[in-house]
Amino acid sequence: MGLPAALKAHSNGDLKTAALHYQRALDQGDTQAVIFQNFGALLRETGDLDRAEGLYQKGMDLHPLHRGIRRNRANLLRESEPLLSFKLHFDLLREAFNNSEIEVSDSDINPLIDILESLGYRSWAYQFCRWSLSVVGPQPSILLQLFKLITSKGFNVFVKNSDQESIINSLNDQISSLSPSEQAEYYFSLMSIQLQRHEFNKCLETLEMARLILSRISFDSAEQKEKLLKLNNINSWNMGCTLLTHQRFQD
């Protein structure tokens, strides 16, 4: 009962049972930070955003310095209040830099890049990626962020082919360090370069690799699933249109 049962159910993907036990733990007066961090994340995943925000606020009142609760709240606000979300994530990053006991990780950096890109500040996001790599080294997930930026429509014209190849080689060497969803994102981004270069056979192979990975993913959230399926649809459409334009009917 309570927290142990909630953690077990949550790890097994049984969100309904986990929610019941998280709530039971709270009703029993348990105020451990992990309850607010995990229960809030569960509620966000199931779409109960207002309740998740309330839990994070209560958790922050009890545990004002807890980075997990604060990071989850910043992620919750990313779409509804991106500027506030950026500030909260930036505070976490600055805190990590100022505290030798906290290791700066890609989880402190990637949300900031995502928000800048989503707001249309791609040049800022690009420079932030470059700066981040100089600070924390060639983290695979940050390399992926940079790669997605330099292959995005309208931005790739400013990037040298040699820079693209350097990042491709680095990501290929570290592909196993990426999560399955990140691997799928990488292959979809790689497709855009291969299409521009008219490397159609390579592009088809890359698309199949991305789809194979998608077929094996256990999605962490409905939001992640929607994002990756949208990438699949967009890239498949672009691939089909490009092949037709070049009269590659056999493909």
N, C-alpha and C positions, 0 to 999 in steps of 0.2 A: 504494500500500500504506500501511497505518498510518493516521495521523490524517487526512490530506487525503482519502483514500478514504472514511473513516468519515463525515466531515462531508458529503461529497457525497452519499453513499447516504442519510444521515439526512435531509438537506434534500429528497431525492426521495421520502421515505416508505418506503424499502426498509430496514426495521428489521433484518431478518435479516442482510443484508450489512453494514449499519452496525455491528451488534454484533460480527461477526467481525473487522472492521477496528479497532474500538476495543480489543478484546482483543489483537489483534496489536500494536497500538501499546504497550499496557501490557507485553506480553511482551518487546518490544524495549527496554524501559527508559524509555519516554517518560512523563514525569510532569507534563505540562502540565495546568493546572487545568481547562481546557475538556474534557479527556477524562473526568474524574471528574464534572463537572457534567452533560455531555451523556449519557454512558453510563449514569449513574445515572437520569437522566430516562427514557431508553429502557427500562431494566429495569423501572422503575415502571410505564410504560405497558403493558409486556407481562406485568405481574403478578408479576415476580420481585422481591418487595419486600425480602426478606432480603438478597439479593445487592446490591440498590440501596443499602440502608442500609450494608452493608460498604464499598461503594465511596465513599460520602459520608464515612464515618468516616476512611478512608485518605486521601481528598482533603483533609479538614480537618486531618489530621496534617501533611500536606505544605504546605498553603496555609491556615493557620488564620484568615486575615482575608478570604478570598475570599467575597464576598457571594453570588455565584451558587450555589456549592456549599452554603452555609449555608441559603439560601432554599429550594433544592430539597429539602434534608433536612427543613426545617421543614414543607414541603408534604407530604412523604412521611408524616410523623407525624401529619398533621392528623386522620385518622380513628382511628388506633390509640391515640394519646396526645395528645388535643387540648390539654390544659393545657400540656404540654411544648412543643407546636407553637406555642401562643400566646406562651409566654415567648421562644422563639427568634425569632419574627417581631417581637415587641416590642423585643428587643435590636437587631434590624436597623433598626427605625424610630428608636429612640433614638440609635443610632450615626449615622444620617443627619442627625438634627437637630443633633448635636454636631460634625459635620464639614462645614464650608462647601464642601468639594470634592465632597460627595455630594449629589445632588439628590433630595429627597424625592419619591417617585412613588406612583401608585396601587397599584403592586405591593407597596409597603411597608405600605399601609393596608388594602386590600381583604381580605387573608387574616385580619386581626384581626377585621374586621366579620363575616366568614363564620363564624369560630369562635365568637364571642359569640352569633350567631344560632342556630347549630347546638346550642349548649349550653342554649338557652332564655333567654338573657339579652338579650331583644330590646330592652328599654328602654336597656340599656347600649350595645347596638349602634347604636340610634337616636342616642343622645347622641354616640357616637364618630363617626358619620357627620356630624352637625352640626358637631362640632369640626373634623373633617378638612376639610370644605368651607371653613371659616373660615381654615384654615391654608394649604391648597394651591389654593384657588379651586374653581370649578365644574367639577371633573374629571368627564367623562361617566360613567366607570365607577363613581365614588363616588355620583353622582346616581342611577345605576341601583340601587346597593345600598340607598340611602335609599328609593327608590320601591318596591322589592320589600318592604321592611320595612313601609312605611305602607299597603301594599295586602294585607298578610298577614292571615289570618283572626284575628279577635279583637283586632288592633292598630289597624285602620283606624277604629274607632269613636272613637278619641282624636285623630284628625287632621282638621283643618278642610278642607273642600272647596277653599278658596282655596289652601291649601298643596299639595294634590294637583295642582291646575291649574297652579300655578307650576312644579312639578317636571316635569309633563307637557310644558309649553311649552318648558322648558329642554332636555329630552331630545329633543323633536321637532326643535329647532333644531340639536342636535348629534348626531343619529342616525347620521350618516355617520362619526363618530369612534368609534363602538362597533364591536366585532368582530361578525361575523354571528351568533355564538352569543349575544352580549350583546343584539343587536337582537331575536333570538327571545325571550329572557327578558323583555325590555321589553314586547313585544307581549302575551305571556302574562299579565304583571302588569297591563297596561292592561285586558285583558279582564275581570279581576275587578272593577274599578271600573265598567266599562260594564255588566256584569251587574247589579251592585247598583243602578245607576241605571235599569235596564230599557231601556237603549239597545241593543236587540237587533240592529238592523241594523248599527250601528257595531261591535258585538261580533263579528258574523259576518265583517265585513270585516277586523277585526283578527286573528281566528283564521286566516283565509285568508292574510293577510300573514305571520303566524308560520310557517304550514306551508310557504309558498313559500320562505321563508328556510331552513327546515330541509332542504328538498329539495335545496338548493344547497350545503349546508355540507360541507366536507371535515373531518370531526371530528379533533381533535388527539389524542384518546384515547378508549378504550372507556368510561372514566368520564364524560367529557363527553357522549358519545353517549347513554349510559343516562340521564343527568340530564335532557337535553333531551327525549328521547322520553317520559320519565315526566311531564314538564311538559305535553307535548302530550296524553297520555292523560288526565291529571287534568283539564285545562282543557276538553277535548272532552267528557268525562263531565259536568262541572259545567254546561257550556253546554247539553247535551242535556237534563239534568234540569230546568234552569231554564225552558227553552222548553216542556217538557211541563207543568210546573207552571202556566205562564201560557197553556196551550192554544195555543201557537204551532206547531201541527202542520205548517203549510205550510213552516216553516223546517227 
